[in-house]
Amino acid sequence: RNGKPRSSVRGETAKVLRALAARHNPERGWVFMLEAPMDLGGFDGLHAVDAWAINTFASRGHKRVGYEVKVSRGDWLKELAHPEKAGYGAWFCDEFYFACPAGMIQPAEVPEPYGLVWVSGEGRARMKKRSRLPSHEPTWGAVGRLLRRAVQE
């Protein structure tokens, strides 16, 4: 099921997740995972991002990209009220994006250092704002949880 939405994920959320998965082609070294656990250890425990991708090629720097999917304006406004949630998910990413149906969130609304991806009605993902995260190294706890999730998939 590598990167395919579960049957319980429907509608706009599934469309956004499919578009994100298509951005991370396994033939180009990407592993794409849904509901990826991000283990912050002693900070604040376990959090998950809606989707996470890592490039397995050293020549591409093992780039790590996280996504938080928003499909309603109300959900986006809740996210803005609790910015620490995105920070937990972004901690072990080189880039972190909010992903939404095209036009629902405007680039100027997305706080730094996060980015924005719009998904068109045809299901194509397009970056609207680039993420500019400082890099953090994952803990062994995070690596273990991600590997367990990969095996479950």
Backbone as numpy.savetxt, mean C-alpha at the origin, in Angstrom:
# Nx Ny Nz CAx CAy CAz Cx Cy Cz
-2.96 -16.87 -4.71 -3.78 -15.67 -4.71 -2.92 -14.42 -4.71
-1.68 -14.52 -5.05 -0.74 -13.42 -4.98 -1.34 -12.13 -5.54
-1.76 -11.24 -4.63 -2.22 -9.94 -5.03 -3.63 -9.87 -5.57
-4.38 -10.95 -5.51 -5.76 -10.91 -5.99 -6.69 -10.71 -4.80
-7.64 -9.76 -4.94 -8.56 -9.51 -3.83 -9.36 -10.75 -3.46
-9.57 -10.94 -2.18 -10.39 -12.05 -1.70 -11.82 -11.83 -2.18
-12.60 -12.90 -2.23 -13.96 -12.80 -2.73 -14.81 -11.85 -1.87
-14.41 -11.62 -0.62 -15.17 -10.72 0.24 -14.90 -9.24 -0.09
-13.87 -8.98 -0.90 -13.55 -7.62 -1.31 -14.21 -7.39 -2.66
-15.16 -6.46 -2.69 -15.94 -6.25 -3.90 -15.93 -4.79 -4.31
-16.55 -4.55 -5.46 -16.81 -3.20 -5.91 -15.56 -2.37 -6.15
-15.66 -1.10 -5.73 -14.57 -0.15 -5.98 -13.27 -0.58 -5.30
-13.35 -1.13 -4.11 -12.13 -1.55 -3.42 -11.41 -2.62 -4.23
-12.14 -3.61 -4.72 -11.53 -4.68 -5.53 -10.92 -4.11 -6.81
-11.60 -3.15 -7.42 -11.08 -2.54 -8.65 -9.77 -1.83 -8.38
-9.72 -1.08 -7.28 -8.49 -0.37 -6.92 -7.36 -1.36 -6.64
-7.64 -2.40 -5.87 -6.61 -3.40 -5.55 -6.11 -4.12 -6.80
-7.00 -4.45 -7.73 -6.56 -5.09 -8.99 -5.64 -4.16 -9.78
-5.98 -2.87 -9.82 -5.15 -1.91 -10.54 -3.77 -1.78 -9.90
-3.72 -1.79 -8.57 -2.44 -1.71 -7.88 -1.60 -2.96 -8.13
-2.24 -4.11 -8.10 -1.52 -5.36 -8.37 -0.91 -5.34 -9.78
-1.64 -4.78 -10.73 -1.14 -4.72 -12.11 0.10 -3.83 -12.23
0.27 -2.88 -11.32 1.47 -2.01 -11.32 2.74 -2.77 -10.93
2.56 -3.93 -10.28 3.69 -4.66 -9.71 3.79 -6.05 -10.35
4.30 -6.08 -11.56 4.39 -7.29 -12.38 5.40 -8.28 -11.79
4.96 -9.52 -11.49 5.89 -10.53 -10.96 7.06 -10.82 -11.90
6.87 -10.68 -13.21 7.95 -10.93 -14.16 9.05 -9.88 -14.05
8.75 -8.76 -13.42 9.76 -7.73 -13.18 10.27 -7.77 -11.75
10.02 -8.88 -11.07 10.57 -9.10 -9.73 9.70 -8.68 -8.57
8.46 -8.27 -8.84 7.60 -7.79 -7.76 6.83 -8.92 -7.09
6.70 -8.80 -5.77 5.78 -9.62 -4.98 4.77 -8.63 -4.42
3.49 -8.91 -4.64 2.41 -8.01 -4.22 1.55 -8.76 -3.21
1.25 -8.10 -2.09 0.55 -8.75 -1.00 -0.58 -7.86 -0.50
-1.73 -8.47 -0.22 -2.85 -7.75 0.37 -2.83 -7.87 1.88
-3.34 -6.86 2.56 -3.42 -6.85 4.02 -2.09 -7.26 4.65
-1.05 -6.57 4.24 0.30 -6.91 4.69 0.55 -6.39 6.10
0.97 -7.27 7.01 1.24 -6.84 8.38 2.54 -6.05 8.48
2.50 -4.96 9.21 3.68 -4.14 9.46 3.94 -4.17 10.96
4.97 -4.85 11.36 5.28 -5.07 12.78 6.20 -3.96 13.28
5.70 -3.13 14.17 6.50 -2.05 14.73 7.14 -2.42 16.05
7.03 -3.68 16.41 7.68 -4.15 17.63 7.29 -3.35 18.85
8.27 -2.81 19.54 8.03 -2.10 20.78 7.29 -0.79 20.64
7.24 -0.20 19.44 6.54 1.09 19.27 5.07 0.96 19.61
4.37 0.28 18.74 2.92 0.26 18.89 2.31 -1.04 18.36
3.10 -2.09 18.28 2.55 -3.38 17.89 2.30 -3.52 16.41
1.29 -4.31 16.07 1.05 -4.74 14.70 -0.01 -3.87 14.03
0.29 -3.46 12.83 -0.63 -2.74 11.96 -0.55 -3.40 10.59
-1.51 -3.11 9.73 -1.48 -3.68 8.38 -1.76 -2.58 7.38
-1.22 -2.74 6.19 -1.55 -1.86 5.07 -2.44 -2.66 4.12
-3.27 -1.95 3.36 -4.19 -2.64 2.46 -3.45 -3.44 1.40
-2.31 -2.91 0.93 -1.50 -3.63 -0.05 -0.05 -3.21 0.13
0.85 -4.13 -0.21 2.28 -3.88 -0.05 3.01 -4.65 -1.14
4.02 -4.03 -1.72 4.80 -4.69 -2.77 6.28 -4.52 -2.47
7.04 -5.55 -2.82 8.50 -5.47 -2.70 9.10 -6.00 -3.98
10.13 -5.31 -4.46 10.84 -5.81 -5.62 11.96 -6.70 -5.13
12.02 -7.91 -5.64 12.98 -8.91 -5.16 14.35 -8.81 -5.83
14.51 -7.88 -6.75 15.79 -7.73 -7.44 16.68 -6.72 -6.72
17.89 -7.14 -6.40 18.85 -6.24 -5.74 19.13 -5.03 -6.63
19.14 -5.22 -7.95 19.43 -4.11 -8.86 18.36 -3.02 -8.78
17.22 -3.34 -8.23 16.15 -2.34 -8.05 16.04 -1.92 -6.59
17.05 -2.28 -5.80 17.13 -1.82 -4.42 16.10 -2.41 -3.48
15.50 -3.54 -3.87 14.47 -4.16 -3.03 13.42 -3.13 -2.60
13.02 -2.32 -3.56 12.05 -1.24 -3.31 10.78 -1.78 -2.67
10.28 -1.07 -1.63 9.07 -1.46 -0.90 8.04 -0.35 -1.01
6.81 -0.72 -1.45 5.75 0.25 -1.70 4.49 -0.17 -0.94
3.95 0.73 -0.14 2.72 0.45 0.59 1.56 1.28 0.07
0.34 0.73 0.25 -0.86 1.40 -0.22 -1.96 1.32 0.83
-2.67 2.40 0.98 -3.89 2.46 1.76 -5.00 2.84 0.79
-6.02 1.99 0.68 -7.11 2.20 -0.28 -8.24 2.97 0.38
-8.72 3.99 -0.31 -9.86 4.79 0.15 -10.87 4.84 -0.99
-12.11 4.44 -0.73 -13.12 4.45 -1.78 -14.33 5.33 -1.43
-14.27 5.98 -0.28 -15.34 6.92 0.07 -14.71 8.17 0.66
-15.36 9.28 0.46 -14.88 10.55 0.98 -14.84 10.54 2.51
-15.87 9.92 3.11 -15.92 9.83 4.56 -14.73 9.07 5.13
-14.35 7.98 4.49 -13.19 7.19 4.94 -11.92 8.03 4.83
-11.82 8.82 3.76 -10.65 9.68 3.58 -10.58 10.73 4.69
-11.71 11.33 5.02 -11.73 12.35 6.07 -11.37 11.76 7.43
-11.77 10.50 7.70 -11.36 9.83 8.94 -9.85 9.62 8.95
-9.29 9.27 7.80 -7.84 9.08 7.68 -7.11 10.38 8.02
-7.59 11.49 7.50 -6.95 12.78 7.78 -7.03 13.14 9.26
-8.09 12.69 9.93 -8.24 12.98 11.36 -7.29 12.15 12.22
-6.76 11.05 11.67 -5.84 10.16 12.40 -4.61 9.87 11.54
-3.75 10.85 11.33 -2.61 10.68 10.43 -1.59 9.65 10.92
-1.60 9.33 12.20 -0.64 8.34 12.71 -0.85 6.97 12.09
-2.08 6.65 11.68 -2.37 5.34 11.08 -1.53 5.12 9.82
-1.47 6.11 8.95 -0.66 5.99 7.74 0.82 5.88 8.10
1.24 6.61 9.12 2.63 6.56 9.55 3.06 5.17 9.97
2.18 4.45 10.66 2.50 3.07 11.05 2.70 2.20 9.82
1.78 2.32 8.87 1.87 1.50 7.66 3.05 1.86 6.79
3.42 3.12 6.78 4.50 3.58 5.91 5.90 3.31 6.47
5.98 2.94 7.73 7.28 2.84 8.40 8.29 1.98 7.65
7.87 0.87 7.06 8.81 -0.04 6.38 8.68 0.03 4.87
8.29 1.18 4.37 8.14 1.37 2.92 9.12 2.42 2.44
9.51 2.29 1.19 10.29 3.34 0.54 9.35 4.39 -0.05
8.13 3.95 -0.39 7.09 4.84 -0.90 5.77 4.38 -0.30
4.88 5.35 -0.03 3.57 5.02 0.53 2.52 5.90 -0.15
1.47 5.24 -0.67 0.45 5.94 -1.44 -0.95 5.67 -0.91
-1.78 6.69 -1.00 -3.21 6.51 -0.87 -3.69 6.23 -2.28
-4.58 5.26 -2.42 -5.11 4.89 -3.73 -6.62 5.01 -3.67
-7.20 5.60 -4.71 -8.64 5.86 -4.71 -9.17 5.93 -6.13
-10.50 5.88 -6.29 -11.08 6.14 -7.60 -10.67 7.54 -8.06
-10.43 7.69 -9.36 -9.95 8.96 -9.92 -10.81 10.13 -9.47
-10.13 11.15 -8.95 -10.77 12.40 -8.59 -11.33 12.48 -7.18
-11.41 11.36 -6.47 -12.01 11.39 -5.14 -11.16 12.16 -4.12
-9.85 12.03 -4.22 -8.91 12.77 -3.38 -8.05 13.61 -4.32
-7.82 14.85 -3.97 -6.98 15.73 -4.78 -5.54 15.67 -4.25
-4.55 15.77 -5.14 -3.15 15.70 -4.70 -2.80 16.67 -3.57
-3.35 17.87 -3.59 -3.04 18.87 -2.56 -3.55 18.47 -1.18
-4.51 17.53 -1.12 -5.07 17.08 0.16 -4.18 16.06 0.85
-3.28 15.44 0.11 -2.45 14.35 0.64 -1.25 14.94 1.37
-1.15 14.65 2.67 -0.03 15.24 3.43 1.31 14.63 3.02
2.33 15.47 3.12 3.71 14.98 2.90 4.05 14.02 4.02
4.78 12.98 3.78 5.53 12.63 2.59 4.83 11.58 1.71
3.51 11.49 1.81 2.77 10.44 1.12 2.41 10.84 -0.30
2.08 9.82 -1.10 1.71 10.03 -2.48 0.26 9.64 -2.74
-0.15 9.80 -3.99 -1.53 9.51 -4.38 -1.56 8.79 -5.72
-2.39 7.75 -5.78 -2.64 7.02 -7.02 -4.14 7.05 -7.28
-4.50 7.43 -8.50 -5.91 7.39 -8.92 -6.12 6.17 -9.78
-7.30 5.55 -9.64 -7.67 4.42 -10.49 -8.86 4.86 -11.34
-8.70 4.74 -12.64 -9.73 5.18 -13.58 -10.90 4.20 -13.60
-11.97 4.62 -14.23 -13.14 3.75 -14.39 -12.82 2.48 -15.15
-11.78 2.53 -15.99 -11.34 1.35 -16.75 -10.41 0.46 -15.94
-10.09 0.90 -14.72 -9.25 0.08 -13.85 -7.75 0.26 -14.04
-7.32 1.41 -14.53 -5.90 1.69 -14.69 -5.42 2.62 -13.59
-4.28 2.29 -12.99 -3.70 3.10 -11.93 -2.78 4.16 -12.52
-2.87 5.38 -11.97 -2.03 6.47 -12.44 -1.57 7.29 -11.23
-0.25 7.46 -11.12 0.29 8.23 -10.00 -0.04 9.71 -10.21
-0.61 10.33 -9.16 -0.93 11.75 -9.22 0.00 12.59 -8.35
0.58 11.96 -7.34 1.54 12.64 -6.47 2.56 11.61 -5.99
3.82 11.91 -6.16 4.89 10.98 -5.77 5.12 11.02 -4.27
5.35 9.85 -3.70 5.69 9.71 -2.28 7.16 10.05 -2.08
7.46 10.68 -0.95 8.84 11.05 -0.64 9.17 10.68 0.81
9.11 9.38 1.07 9.36 8.89 2.43 10.84 8.74 2.73
11.24 9.00 3.97 12.58 8.57 4.39 12.56 7.05 4.53
13.65 6.41 4.25 13.69 4.94 4.30 13.94 4.44 5.72
13.25 3.36 6.08 13.44 2.67 7.36 13.64 1.19 7.05
14.47 0.56 7.81 14.69 -0.87 7.61 13.65 -1.68 8.39
13.15 -2.76 7.79 12.19 -3.61 8.51 12.87 -4.37 9.64
12.08 -4.71 10.63 12.58 -5.54 11.72 12.43 -7.00 11.32
13.08 -7.89 12.04 12.90 -9.31 11.76 11.48 -9.75 12.09
10.84 -9.09 13.04 9.44 -9.38 13.32 8.57 -9.07 12.12
8.84 -7.94 11.46 8.08 -7.58 10.26 8.33 -8.59 9.15
9.59 -8.97 8.96 9.91 -9.94 7.91 9.19 -11.26 8.17
9.21 -11.72 9.43 8.53 -12.97 9.77 7.04 -12.92 9.50
6.39 -11.83 9.89 4.94 -11.70 9.65 4.63 -11.64 8.16
5.44 -10.93 7.40 5.22 -10.86 5.95 5.40 -12.22 5.30
6.39 -12.98 5.74 6.59 -14.32 5.18 5.42 -15.24 5.53
4.94 -15.15 6.75 3.76 -15.96 7.13 2.56 -15.61 6.24
2.35 -14.31 5.99 1.24 -13.88 5.14 1.44 -14.42 3.72
2.68 -14.37 3.21 2.95 -14.87 1.86 2.63 -16.35 1.76
3.00 -17.11 2.77 2.72 -18.56 2.76 1.22 -18.81 2.80
0.49 -18.00 3.56 -0.98 -18.15 3.63 -1.62 -17.87 2.29
-1.07 -16.94 1.53 -1.63 -16.59 0.22 -1.48 -17.76 -0.71
